[in-house]
Amino acid sequence: MLETEKEMQKILTKEYGSLIGKMVHTIRPLKESEISELGWDGLVGFNDIPMVIIFHDGQAIIPSQDPEINGPGFLITADLQD
Protein backbone atom coordinates (compact mmCIF):
# COMPACT_ATOMS: atom_id res chain seq x y z
CA MET A 1 0.00 0.00 0.00
CA LEU A 2 1.40 3.37 -0.98
CA GLU A 3 2.00 5.85 1.79
CA THR A 4 0.88 9.44 1.54
CA GLU A 5 3.41 12.13 0.73
CA LYS A 6 3.13 13.42 4.29
CA GLU A 7 3.90 9.95 5.73
CA MET A 8 6.84 9.52 3.37
CA GLN A 9 8.19 12.96 4.40
CA LYS A 10 7.97 11.93 8.06
CA ILE A 11 9.92 8.71 7.37
CA LEU A 12 12.59 10.54 5.34
CA THR A 13 12.97 13.27 7.95
CA LYS A 14 13.38 10.70 10.71
CA GLU A 15 15.95 8.71 8.70
CA TYR A 16 17.89 11.51 7.01
CA GLY A 17 16.94 14.74 8.80
CA SER A 18 20.33 14.89 10.50
CA LEU A 19 21.83 15.70 7.09
CA ILE A 20 19.90 18.95 6.67
CA GLY A 21 22.21 21.95 6.73
CA LYS A 22 25.43 19.95 6.73
CA MET A 23 28.34 21.01 4.56
CA VAL A 24 30.16 18.51 2.37
CA HIS A 25 33.83 18.26 3.25
CA THR A 26 34.94 15.78 0.58
CA ILE A 27 33.80 13.18 -1.91
CA ARG A 28 36.17 10.29 -2.57
CA PRO A 29 36.27 6.70 -3.77
CA LEU A 30 35.98 4.08 -1.06
CA LYS A 31 39.24 2.54 0.07
CA GLU A 32 39.81 -1.17 -0.60
CA SER A 33 39.39 -1.87 3.14
CA GLU A 34 36.05 0.01 3.20
CA ILE A 35 34.82 -1.94 0.16
CA SER A 36 35.78 -5.14 1.93
CA GLU A 37 34.03 -4.07 5.17
CA LEU A 38 30.82 -3.57 3.21
CA GLY A 39 31.17 -7.03 1.65
CA TRP A 40 31.48 -5.62 -1.86
CA ASP A 41 34.64 -7.55 -2.79
CA GLY A 42 34.09 -8.92 -6.27
CA LEU A 43 30.90 -6.89 -6.75
CA VAL A 44 32.57 -3.74 -8.03
CA GLY A 45 32.48 -3.73 -11.81
CA PHE A 46 34.41 -1.81 -14.44
CA ASN A 47 32.03 1.18 -14.43
CA ASP A 48 31.44 1.22 -10.67
CA ILE A 49 33.16 3.79 -8.50
CA PRO A 50 32.05 3.07 -4.93
CA MET A 51 32.15 6.42 -3.20
CA VAL A 52 31.65 8.17 0.09
CA ILE A 53 30.47 11.71 0.78
CA ILE A 54 31.95 12.99 4.03
CA PHE A 55 30.56 15.99 5.89
CA HIS A 56 32.56 18.43 8.03
CA ASP A 57 31.43 16.70 11.24
CA GLY A 58 32.60 13.28 10.03
CA GLN A 59 29.16 11.86 9.21
CA ALA A 60 29.18 10.17 5.82
CA ILE A 61 26.88 8.87 3.09
CA ILE A 62 27.77 5.76 1.07
CA PRO A 63 25.41 5.16 -1.86
CA SER A 64 24.10 1.59 -1.94
CA GLN A 65 21.95 -0.10 -4.56
CA ASP A 66 19.42 -1.17 -1.91
CA PRO A 67 18.72 -1.13 1.85
CA GLU A 68 20.44 -4.50 2.25
CA ILE A 69 23.73 -2.97 1.03
CA ASN A 70 24.08 -5.52 -1.79
CA GLY A 71 26.45 -3.35 -3.82
CA PRO A 72 27.54 0.18 -4.60
CA GLY A 73 24.95 2.64 -5.83
CA PHE A 74 24.68 5.89 -7.69
CA LEU A 75 23.50 9.38 -6.89
CA ILE A 76 21.48 11.36 -9.39
CA THR A 77 21.82 15.12 -9.28
CA ALA A 78 19.13 17.48 -10.52
CA ASP A 79 17.98 21.07 -10.15
CA LEU A 80 14.59 20.88 -8.44
CA GLN A 81 12.42 23.61 -6.98
CA ASP A 82 10.35 23.07 -3.81
Phi and psi restraints in degrees (range 20) as a CNS / XPLOR table:
assign (resid 1 and name C) (resid 2 and name N)
       (resid 2 and name CA) (resid 2 and name C) 1.0 -71.6 20.0 2
assign (resid 2 and name N) (resid 2 and name CA)
       (resid 2 and name C) (resid 3 and name N) 1.0 139.4 20.0 2
assign (resid 2 and name C) (resid 3 and name N)
       (resid 3 and name CA) (resid 3 and name C) 1.0 -89.9 20.0 2
assign (resid 3 and name N) (resid 3 and name CA)
       (resid 3 and name C) (resid 4 and name N) 1.0 155.0 20.0 2
assign (resid 3 and name C) (resid 4 and name N)
       (resid 4 and name CA) (resid 4 and name C) 1.0 -71.0 20.0 2
assign (resid 4 and name N) (resid 4 and name CA)
       (resid 4 and name C) (resid 5 and name N) 1.0 161.7 20.0 2
assign (resid 4 and name C) (resid 5 and name N)
       (resid 5 and name CA) (resid 5 and name C) 1.0 -58.9 20.0 2
assign (resid 5 and name N) (resid 5 and name CA)
       (resid 5 and name C) (resid 6 and name N) 1.0 -37.8 20.0 2
assign (resid 5 and name C) (resid 6 and name N)
       (resid 6 and name CA) (resid 6 and name C) 1.0 -65.0 20.0 2
assign (resid 6 and name N) (resid 6 and name CA)
       (resid 6 and name C) (resid 7 and name N) 1.0 -41.8 20.0 2
assign (resid 6 and name C) (resid 7 and name N)
       (resid 7 and name CA) (resid 7 and name C) 1.0 -65.6 20.0 2
assign (resid 7 and name N) (resid 7 and name CA)
       (resid 7 and name C) (resid 8 and name N) 1.0 -41.9 20.0 2
assign (resid 7 and name C) (resid 8 and name N)
       (resid 8 and name CA) (resid 8 and name C) 1.0 -63.4 20.0 2
assign (resid 8 and name N) (resid 8 and name CA)
       (resid 8 and name C) (resid 9 and name N) 1.0 -40.2 20.0 2
assign (resid 8 and name C) (resid 9 and name N)
       (resid 9 and name CA) (resid 9 and name C) 1.0 -61.6 20.0 2
assign (resid 9 and name N) (resid 9 and name CA)
       (resid 9 and name C) (resid 10 and name N) 1.0 -40.7 20.0 2
assign (resid 9 and name C) (resid 10 and name N)
       (resid 10 and name CA) (resid 10 and name C) 1.0 -62.5 20.0 2
assign (resid 10 and name N) (resid 10 and name CA)
       (resid 10 and name C) (resid 11 and name N) 1.0 -44.1 20.0 2
assign (resid 10 and name C) (resid 11 and name N)
       (resid 11 and name CA) (resid 11 and name C) 1.0 -62.9 20.0 2
assign (resid 11 and name N) (resid 11 and name CA)
       (resid 11 and name C) (resid 12 and name N) 1.0 -47.7 20.0 2
assign (resid 11 and name C) (resid 12 and name N)
       (resid 12 and name CA) (resid 12 and name C) 1.0 -63.7 20.0 2
assign (resid 12 and name N) (resid 12 and name CA)
       (resid 12 and name C) (resid 13 and name N) 1.0 -40.1 20.0 2
assign (resid 12 and name C) (resid 13 and name N)
       (resid 13 and name CA) (resid 13 and name C) 1.0 -65.1 20.0 2
assign (resid 13 and name N) (resid 13 and name CA)
       (resid 13 and name C) (resid 14 and name N) 1.0 -41.1 20.0 2
assign (resid 13 and name C) (resid 14 and name N)
       (resid 14 and name CA) (resid 14 and name C) 1.0 -64.1 20.0 2
assign (resid 14 and name N) (resid 14 and name CA)
       (resid 14 and name C) (resid 15 and name N) 1.0 -42.7 20.0 2
assign (resid 14 and name C) (resid 15 and name N)
       (resid 15 and name CA) (resid 15 and name C) 1.0 -77.6 20.0 2
assign (resid 15 and name N) (resid 15 and name CA)
       (resid 15 and name C) (resid 16 and name N) 1.0 -40.3 20.0 2
assign (resid 15 and name C) (resid 16 and name N)
       (resid 16 and name CA) (resid 16 and name C) 1.0 -122.6 20.0 2
assign (resid 16 and name N) (resid 16 and name CA)
       (resid 16 and name C) (resid 17 and name N) 1.0 3.9 20.0 2
assign (resid 16 and name C) (resid 17 and name N)
       (resid 17 and name CA) (resid 17 and name C) 1.0 -58.5 20.0 2
assign (resid 17 and name N) (resid 17 and name CA)
       (resid 17 and name C) (resid 18 and name N) 1.0 -27.3 20.0 2
assign (resid 17 and name C) (resid 18 and name N)
       (resid 18 and name CA) (resid 18 and name C) 1.0 -66.3 20.0 2
assign (resid 18 and name N) (resid 18 and name CA)
       (resid 18 and name C) (resid 19 and name N) 1.0 -12.8 20.0 2
assign (resid 18 and name C) (resid 19 and name N)
       (resid 19 and name CA) (resid 19 and name C) 1.0 -84.8 20.0 2
assign (resid 19 and name N) (resid 19 and name CA)
       (resid 19 and name C) (resid 20 and name N) 1.0 -16.6 20.0 2
assign (resid 19 and name C) (resid 20 and name N)
       (resid 20 and name CA) (resid 20 and name C) 1.0 -62.7 20.0 2
assign (resid 20 and name N) (resid 20 and name CA)
       (resid 20 and name C) (resid 21 and name N) 1.0 127.7 20.0 2
assign (resid 20 and name C) (resid 21 and name N)
       (resid 21 and name CA) (resid 21 and name C) 1.0 85.6 20.0 2
assign (resid 21 and name N) (resid 21 and name CA)
       (resid 21 and name C) (resid 22 and name N) 1.0 -4.1 20.0 2
assign (resid 21 and name C) (resid 22 and name N)
       (resid 22 and name CA) (resid 22 and name C) 1.0 -74.1 20.0 2
assign (resid 22 and name N) (resid 22 and name CA)
       (resid 22 and name C) (resid 23 and name N) 1.0 155.3 20.0 2
assign (resid 22 and name C) (resid 23 and name N)
       (resid 23 and name CA) (resid 23 and name C) 1.0 -109.9 20.0 2
assign (resid 23 and name N) (resid 23 and name CA)
       (resid 23 and name C) (resid 24 and name N) 1.0 132.7 20.0 2
assign (resid 23 and name C) (resid 24 and name N)
       (resid 24 and name CA) (resid 24 and name C) 1.0 -71.5 20.0 2
assign (resid 24 and name N) (resid 24 and name CA)
       (resid 24 and name C) (resid 25 and name N) 1.0 129.1 20.0 2
assign (resid 24 and name C) (resid 25 and name N)
       (resid 25 and name CA) (resid 25 and name C) 1.0 -91.5 20.0 2
assign (resid 25 and name N) (resid 25 and name CA)
       (resid 25 and name C) (resid 26 and name N) 1.0 -46.2 20.0 2
assign (resid 25 and name C) (resid 26 and name N)
       (resid 26 and name CA) (resid 26 and name C) 1.0 -158.2 20.0 2
assign (resid 26 and name N) (resid 26 and name CA)
       (resid 26 and name C) (resid 27 and name N) 1.0 158.2 20.0 2
assign (resid 26 and name C) (resid 27 and name N)
       (resid 27 and name CA) (resid 27 and name C) 1.0 -127.8 20.0 2
assign (resid 27 and name N) (resid 27 and name CA)
       (resid 27 and name C) (resid 28 and name N) 1.0 127.8 20.0 2
assign (resid 27 and name C) (resid 28 and name N)
       (resid 28 and name CA) (resid 28 and name C) 1.0 -148.2 20.0 2
assign (resid 28 and name N) (resid 28 and name CA)
       (resid 28 and name C) (resid 29 and name N) 1.0 161.1 20.0 2
assign (resid 28 and name C) (resid 29 and name N)
       (resid 29 and name CA) (resid 29 and name C) 1.0 -69.2 20.0 2
assign (resid 29 and name N) (resid 29 and name CA)
       (resid 29 and name C) (resid 30 and name N) 1.0 150.1 20.0 2
assign (resid 29 and name C) (resid 30 and name N)
       (resid 30 and name CA) (resid 30 and name C) 1.0 -65.6 20.0 2
assign (resid 30 and name N) (resid 30 and name CA)
       (resid 30 and name C) (resid 31 and name N) 1.0 145.5 20.0 2
assign (resid 30 and name C) (resid 31 and name N)
       (resid 31 and name CA) (resid 31 and name C) 1.0 -75.8 20.0 2
assign (resid 31 and name N) (resid 31 and name CA)
       (resid 31 and name C) (resid 32 and name N) 1.0 157.0 20.0 2
assign (resid 31 and name C) (resid 32 and name N)
       (resid 32 and name CA) (resid 32 and name C) 1.0 -53.0 20.0 2
assign (resid 32 and name N) (resid 32 and name CA)
       (resid 32 and name C) (resid 33 and name N) 1.0 -42.0 20.0 2
assign (resid 32 and name C) (resid 33 and name N)
       (resid 33 and name CA) (resid 33 and name C) 1.0 -65.4 20.0 2
assign (resid 33 and name N) (resid 33 and name CA)
       (resid 33 and name C) (resid 34 and name N) 1.0 -35.0 20.0 2
assign (resid 33 and name C) (resid 34 and name N)
       (resid 34 and name CA) (resid 34 and name C) 1.0 -70.5 20.0 2
assign (resid 34 and name N) (resid 34 and name CA)
       (resid 34 and name C) (resid 35 and name N) 1.0 -39.6 20.0 2
assign (resid 34 and name C) (resid 35 and name N)
       (resid 35 and name CA) (resid 35 and name C) 1.0 -61.3 20.0 2
assign (resid 35 and name N) (resid 35 and name CA)
       (resid 35 and name C) (resid 36 and name N) 1.0 -43.0 20.0 2
assign (resid 35 and name C) (resid 36 and name N)
       (resid 36 and name CA) (resid 36 and name C) 1.0 -64.4 20.0 2
assign (resid 36 and name N) (resid 36 and name CA)
       (resid 36 and name C) (resid 37 and name N) 1.0 -42.8 20.0 2
assign (resid 36 and name C) (resid 37 and name N)
       (resid 37 and name CA) (resid 37 and name C) 1.0 -58.3 20.0 2
assign (resid 37 and name N) (resid 37 and name CA)
       (resid 37 and name C) (resid 38 and name N) 1.0 -36.6 20.0 2
assign (resid 37 and name C) (resid 38 and name N)
       (resid 38 and name CA) (resid 38 and name C) 1.0 -79.9 20.0 2
assign (resid 38 and name N) (resid 38 and name CA)
       (resid 38 and name C) (resid 39 and name N) 1.0 -7.4 20.0 2
assign (resid 38 and name C) (resid 39 and name N)
       (resid 39 and name CA) (resid 39 and name C) 1.0 79.0 20.0 2
assign (resid 39 and name N) (resid 39 and name CA)
       (resid 39 and name C) (resid 40 and name N) 1.0 22.7 20.0 2
assign (resid 39 and name C) (resid 40 and name N)
       (resid 40 and name CA) (resid 40 and name C) 1.0 -95.0 20.0 2
assign (resid 40 and name N) (resid 40 and name CA)
       (resid 40 and name C) (resid 41 and name N) 1.0 8.0 20.0 2
assign (resid 40 and name C) (resid 41 and name N)
       (resid 41 and name CA) (resid 41 and name C) 1.0 -54.8 20.0 2
assign (resid 41 and name N) (resid 41 and name CA)
       (resid 41 and name C) (resid 42 and name N) 1.0 130.1 20.0 2
assign (resid 41 and name C) (resid 42 and name N)
       (resid 42 and name CA) (resid 42 and name C) 1.0 80.0 20.0 2
assign (resid 42 and name N) (resid 42 and name CA)
       (resid 42 and name C) (resid 43 and name N) 1.0 -7.9 20.0 2
assign (resid 42 and name C) (resid 43 and name N)
       (resid 43 and name CA) (resid 43 and name C) 1.0 -96.2 20.0 2
assign (resid 43 and name N) (resid 43 and name CA)
       (resid 43 and name C) (resid 44 and name N) 1.0 -15.8 20.0 2
assign (resid 43 and name C) (resid 44 and name N)
       (resid 44 and name CA) (resid 44 and name C) 1.0 -82.4 20.0 2
assign (resid 44 and name N) (resid 44 and name CA)
       (resid 44 and name C) (resid 45 and name N) 1.0 116.3 20.0 2
assign (resid 44 and name C) (resid 45 and name N)
       (resid 45 and name CA) (resid 45 and name C) 1.0 -91.7 20.0 2
assign (resid 45 and name N) (resid 45 and name CA)
       (resid 45 and name C) (resid 46 and name N) 1.0 -178.0 20.0 2
assign (resid 45 and name C) (resid 46 and name N)
       (resid 46 and name CA) (resid 46 and name C) 1.0 -57.0 20.0 2
assign (resid 46 and name N) (resid 46 and name CA)
       (resid 46 and name C) (resid 47 and name N) 1.0 -42.0 20.0 2
assign (resid 46 and name C) (resid 47 and name N)
       (resid 47 and name CA) (resid 47 and name C) 1.0 -91.4 20.0 2
assign (resid 47 and name N) (resid 47 and name CA)
       (resid 47 and name C) (resid 48 and name N) 1.0 -3.9 20.0 2
assign (resid 47 and name C) (resid 48 and name N)
       (resid 48 and name CA) (resid 48 and name C) 1.0 -82.6 20.0 2
assign (resid 48 and name N) (resid 48 and name CA)
       (resid 48 and name C) (resid 49 and name N) 1.0 136.8 20.0 2
assign (resid 48 and name C) (resid 49 and name N)
       (resid 49 and name CA) (resid 49 and name C) 1.0 -129.1 20.0 2
assign (resid 49 and name N) (resid 49 and name CA)
       (resid 49 and name C) (resid 50 and name N) 1.0 89.3 20.0 2
assign (resid 49 and name C) (resid 50 and name N)
       (resid 50 and name CA) (resid 50 and name C) 1.0 -60.2 20.0 2
assign (resid 50 and name N) (resid 50 and name CA)
       (resid 50 and name C) (resid 51 and name N) 1.0 129.8 20.0 2
assign (resid 50 and name C) (resid 51 and name N)
       (resid 51 and name CA) (resid 51 and name C) 1.0 -132.7 20.0 2
assign (resid 51 and name N) (resid 51 and name CA)
       (resid 51 and name C) (resid 52 and name N) 1.0 166.6 20.0 2
assign (resid 51 and name C) (resid 52 and name N)
       (resid 52 and name CA) (resid 52 and name C) 1.0 -135.0 20.0 2
assign (resid 52 and name N) (resid 52 and name CA)
       (resid 52 and name C) (resid 53 and name N) 1.0 139.8 20.0 2
assign (resid 52 and name C) (resid 53 and name N)
       (resid 53 and name CA) (resid 53 and name C) 1.0 -108.4 20.0 2
assign (resid 53 and name N) (resid 53 and name CA)
       (resid 53 and name C) (resid 54 and name N) 1.0 120.8 20.0 2
assign (resid 53 and name C) (resid 54 and name N)
       (resid 54 and name CA) (resid 54 and name C) 1.0 -112.4 20.0 2
assign (resid 54 and name N) (resid 54 and name CA)
       (resid 54 and name C) (resid 55 and name N) 1.0 130.0 20.0 2
assign (resid 54 and name C) (resid 55 and name N)
       (resid 55 and name CA) (resid 55 and name C) 1.0 -90.2 20.0 2
assign (resid 55 and name N) (resid 55 and name CA)
       (resid 55 and name C) (resid 56 and name N) 1.0 166.4 20.0 2
assign (resid 55 and name C) (resid 56 and name N)
       (resid 56 and name CA) (resid 56 and name C) 1.0 -58.6 20.0 2
assign (resid 56 and name N) (resid 56 and name CA)
       (resid 56 and name C) (resid 57 and name N) 1.0 -28.0 20.0 2
assign (resid 56 and name C) (resid 57 and name N)
       (resid 57 and name CA) (resid 57 and name C) 1.0 -89.8 20.0 2
assign (resid 57 and name N) (resid 57 and name CA)
       (resid 57 and name C) (resid 58 and name N) 1.0 3.5 20.0 2
assign (resid 57 and name C) (resid 58 and name N)
       (resid 58 and name CA) (resid 58 and name C) 1.0 95.4 20.0 2
assign (resid 58 and name N) (resid 58 and name CA)
       (resid 58 and name C) (resid 59 and name N) 1.0 -15.1 20.0 2
assign (resid 58 and name C) (resid 59 and name N)
       (resid 59 and name CA) (resid 59 and name C) 1.0 -65.3 20.0 2
assign (resid 59 and name N) (resid 59 and name CA)
       (resid 59 and name C) (resid 60 and name N) 1.0 147.4 20.0 2
assign (resid 59 and name C) (resid 60 and name N)
       (resid 60 and name CA) (resid 60 and name C) 1.0 -137.3 20.0 2
assign (resid 60 and name N) (resid 60 and name CA)
       (resid 60 and name C) (resid 61 and name N) 1.0 158.2 20.0 2
assign (resid 60 and name C) (resid 61 and name N)
       (resid 61 and name CA) (resid 61 and name C) 1.0 -121.2 20.0 2
assign (resid 61 and name N) (resid 61 and name CA)
       (resid 61 and name C) (resid 62 and name N) 1.0 130.8 20.0 2
assign (resid 61 and name C) (resid 62 and name N)
       (resid 62 and name CA) (resid 62 and name C) 1.0 -121.2 20.0 2
assign (resid 62 and name N) (resid 62 and name CA)
       (resid 62 and name C) (resid 63 and name N) 1.0 110.9 20.0 2
assign (resid 62 and name C) (resid 63 and name N)
       (resid 63 and name CA) (resid 63 and name C) 1.0 -62.8 20.0 2
assign (resid 63 and name N) (resid 63 and name CA)
       (resid 63 and name C) (resid 64 and name N) 1.0 132.6 20.0 2
assign (resid 63 and name C) (resid 64 and name N)
       (resid 64 and name CA) (resid 64 and name C) 1.0 -127.1 20.0 2
assign (resid 64 and name N) (resid 64 and name CA)
       (resid 64 and name C) (resid 65 and name N) 1.0 151.1 20.0 2
assign (resid 64 and name C) (resid 65 and name N)
       (resid 65 and name CA) (resid 65 and name C) 1.0 -72.1 20.0 2
assign (resid 65 and name N) (resid 65 and name CA)
       (resid 65 and name C) (resid 66 and name N) 1.0 -17.0 20.0 2
assign (resid 65 and name C) (resid 66 and name N)
       (resid 66 and name CA) (resid 66 and name C) 1.0 -163.0 20.0 2
assign (resid 66 and name N) (resid 66 and name CA)
       (resid 66 and name C) (resid 67 and name N) 1.0 170.1 20.0 2
assign (resid 66 and name C) (resid 67 and name N)
       (resid 67 and name CA) (resid 67 and name C) 1.0 -63.2 20.0 2
assign (resid 67 and name N) (resid 67 and name CA)
       (resid 67 and name C) (resid 68 and name N) 1.0 -20.5 20.0 2
assign (resid 67 and name C) (resid 68 and name N)
       (resid 68 and name CA) (resid 68 and name C) 1.0 -83.8 20.0 2
assign (resid 68 and name N) (resid 68 and name CA)
       (resid 68 and name C) (resid 69 and name N) 1.0 -0.1 20.0 2
assign (resid 68 and name C) (resid 69 and name N)
       (resid 69 and name CA) (resid 69 and name C) 1.0 59.4 20.0 2
assign (resid 69 and name N) (resid 69 and name CA)
       (resid 69 and name C) (resid 70 and name N) 1.0 47.3 20.0 2
assign (resid 69 and name C) (resid 70 and name N)
       (resid 70 and name CA) (resid 70 and name C) 1.0 -80.5 20.0 2
assign (resid 70 and name N) (resid 70 and name CA)
       (resid 70 and name C) (resid 71 and name N) 1.0 -2.3 20.0 2
assign (resid 70 and name C) (resid 71 and name N)
       (resid 71 and name CA) (resid 71 and name C) 1.0 167.7 20.0 2
assign (resid 71 and name N) (resid 71 and name CA)
       (resid 71 and name C) (resid 72 and name N) 1.0 168.3 20.0 2
assign (resid 71 and name C) (resid 72 and name N)
       (resid 72 and name CA) (resid 72 and name C) 1.0 -65.4 20.0 2
assign (resid 72 and name N) (resid 72 and name CA)
       (resid 72 and name C) (resid 73 and name N) 1.0 152.9 20.0 2
assign (resid 72 and name C) (resid 73 and name N)
       (resid 73 and name CA) (resid 73 and name C) 1.0 -124.5 20.0 2
assign (resid 73 and name N) (resid 73 and name CA)
       (resid 73 and name C) (resid 74 and name N) 1.0 -173.7 20.0 2
assign (resid 73 and name C) (resid 74 and name N)
       (resid 74 and name CA) (resid 74 and name C) 1.0 -125.4 20.0 2
assign (resid 74 and name N) (resid 74 and name CA)
       (resid 74 and name C) (resid 75 and name N) 1.0 154.7 20.0 2
assign (resid 74 and name C) (resid 75 and name N)
       (resid 75 and name CA) (resid 75 and name C) 1.0 -110.7 20.0 2
assign (resid 75 and name N) (resid 75 and name CA)
       (resid 75 and name C) (resid 76 and name N) 1.0 141.5 20.0 2
assign (resid 75 and name C) (resid 76 and name N)
       (resid 76 and name CA) (resid 76 and name C) 1.0 -111.2 20.0 2
assign (resid 76 and name N) (resid 76 and name CA)
       (resid 76 and name C) (resid 77 and name N) 1.0 126.6 20.0 2
assign (resid 76 and name C) (resid 77 and name N)
       (resid 77 and name CA) (resid 77 and name C) 1.0 -102.3 20.0 2
assign (resid 77 and name N) (resid 77 and name CA)
       (resid 77 and name C) (resid 78 and name N) 1.0 146.5 20.0 2
assign (resid 77 and name C) (resid 78 and name N)
       (resid 78 and name CA) (resid 78 and name C) 1.0 -156.1 20.0 2
assign (resid 78 and name N) (resid 78 and name CA)
       (resid 78 and name C) (resid 79 and name N) 1.0 158.0 20.0 2
assign (resid 78 and name C) (resid 79 and name N)
       (resid 79 and name CA) (resid 79 and name C) 1.0 -98.4 20.0 2
assign (resid 79 and name N) (resid 79 and name CA)
       (resid 79 and name C) (resid 80 and name N) 1.0 107.6 20.0 2
assign (resid 79 and name C) (resid 80 and name N)
       (resid 80 and name CA) (resid 80 and name C) 1.0 -120.1 20.0 2
assign (resid 80 and name N) (resid 80 and name CA)
       (resid 80 and name C) (resid 81 and name N) 1.0 147.7 20.0 2
assign (resid 80 and name C) (resid 81 and name N)
       (resid 81 and name CA) (resid 81 and name C) 1.0 -107.9 20.0 2
assign (resid 81 and name N) (resid 81 and name CA)
       (resid 81 and name C) (resid 82 and name N) 1.0 139.5 20.0 2
